[in-house]
């Protein structure tokens, strides 16, 4: 039996299917986050970019995987946030082909309000889970990501 057949027949999968259920949870999580962050006129992806760029000098290429986007998506994100006056792109000090993302004063003022939005929604997501269950869930999700990374390109 090949791997794809065994994955479909894996014991304990809900009727909806594990992959489909994970996708549904991720989509709903994004929807609820976006709704909560609308008060700041941001999407969850825009807020995540601001949080990651606030810590240290960040380049678009260093944030693409973290934000789950590609080069075109990153460019659109940066364009929108720059248009809102929350960041600016500057030349990289050591690589003239690259840029660095810098938050503006307005962007930096917004950053302290963002973690609480993520915290509220994740708290809601994990309502009823104890610390052990959260640790187990985290370990399983980490293992799923490692499994996908180890497989490489499925085609």
C-alpha positions in Angstrom: 0.0 0.0 0.0 1.4 3.4 -0.9 1.7 6.3 1.5 -1.2 8.3 0.0 -3.6 5.4 0.5 -2.4 4.8 4.1 -2.8 8.5 4.9 -6.4 8.5 3.7 -7.2 5.4 5.8 -5.3 6.5 8.9 -7.3 5.5 12.0 -9.0 8.2 14.1 -9.5 10.8 11.4 -12.7 12.7 11.8 -15.3 12.3 9.0 -14.4 15.8 7.6 -10.7 14.7 7.3 -7.8 15.9 9.3 -6.4 18.2 6.6 -9.7 19.7 5.8 -10.4 20.3 9.5 -7.0 22.0 10.0 -7.7 24.2 7.0 -11.2 25.1 8.4 -9.7 26.0 11.8 -7.0 28.1 10.2 -9.5 29.9 8.0 -11.8 30.6 11.0 -8.9 31.7 13.1 -7.9 34.2 10.4 -11.5 35.5 10.1 -11.9 36.0 13.8 -8.5 37.7 14.1 -9.3 40.0 11.1 -12.6 40.9 12.7 -10.9 41.8 16.0 -8.0 43.7 14.3 -10.5 45.7 12.1 -10.6 48.3 15.0 -7.0 49.1 14.0 -7.8 49.0 10.3 -5.5 45.9 9.9 -5.7 42.4 8.8 -4.1 39.6 10.9 -1.3 39.3 8.3 -0.6 43.1 8.3 -0.6 43.0 12.2 1.8 40.1 12.2 4.2 41.9 9.8 4.2 45.0 12.0 4.9 42.9 15.1 7.8 41.0 13.4 9.2 44.2 11.9 9.1 46.0 15.2 11.6 43.8 16.9 14.6 44.3 14.6 15.5 45.3 11.1 13.6 43.0 8.9 13.7 42.4 5.1 10.7 41.2 3.1 12.5 38.0 2.2 13.2 37.2 5.9 9.4 37.6 6.7 7.8 35.8 3.7 7.7 32.3 5.2 6.8 33.5 8.7 3.8 35.4 7.2 2.9 32.6 4.8 3.1 34.7 1.7 5.2 34.9 -1.5 7.1 37.8 -3.0 4.0 39.3 -4.7 2.0 39.0 -1.6 4.7 40.6 0.5 4.9 43.5 -1.9 1.1 44.0 -1.6 1.3 43.9 2.2 4.1 46.4 2.2 2.3 48.7 -0.2 -0.8 48.7 1.9 1.0 49.3 5.2 3.2 52.0 3.6 0.0 53.6 2.2 -1.4 53.7 5.7 1.7 55.4 6.9 2.7 52.5 9.2 6.1 51.6 7.6 8.6 52.7 5.1 11.1 50.8 3.0 14.7 51.9 3.1 17.8 50.7 1.4 19.6 47.8 3.1 22.9 49.1 4.6 25.0 46.2 3.3 23.1 44.9 0.3 22.1 47.5 -2.3 19.7 45.0 -3.9 17.6 44.6 -0.7 15.4 46.8 1.4 14.7 47.0 5.1 11.3 47.5 6.6 11.2 50.2 9.2 8.1 51.2 11.2 7.1 54.8 11.2 6.2 56.6 14.5 2.5 55.8 13.8 3.4 52.1 13.2 5.4 51.9 16.4 2.5 53.5 18.3 0.2 50.8 17.1 2.4 47.8 17.9 1.7 47.7 21.7 -2.0 47.2 20.9 -1.6 44.2 18.6 -0.5 41.4 21.0 -3.7 41.7 23.0 -5.8 41.1 19.9 -3.9 37.9 19.1 -4.1 36.9 22.8 -7.9 37.4 23.0 -8.5 35.3 19.9 -6.0 32.5 20.8 -7.5 32.4 24.3 -10.9 31.9 22.7 -9.5 29.2 20.4 -8.1 27.3 23.3 -10.9 27.7 25.7 -11.4 24.5 27.7 -7.9 23.2 26.9 -5.6 22.7 29.9 -1.8 23.3 29.8 -1.0 19.7 29.0 -3.4 19.6 26.1 -2.0 22.9 24.7 1.5 21.4 24.9 0.4 18.2 23.2 -1.4 20.2 20.5 1.7 22.3 19.9 3.9 19.2 19.7 1.5 17.6 17.2 1.3 20.7 15.0 5.1 21.1 15.1 5.4 17.4 14.1 2.9 18.0 11.2 5.0 20.9 9.9 8.2 18.8 10.2 6.5 15.9 8.3 5.5 18.3 5.5 8.9 19.8 5.3 10.6 16.4 5.2 8.4 15.2 2.3 9.4 18.1 0.1 7.4 18.8 -3.0 4.4 16.4 -3.3 4.3 16.5 -7.1 
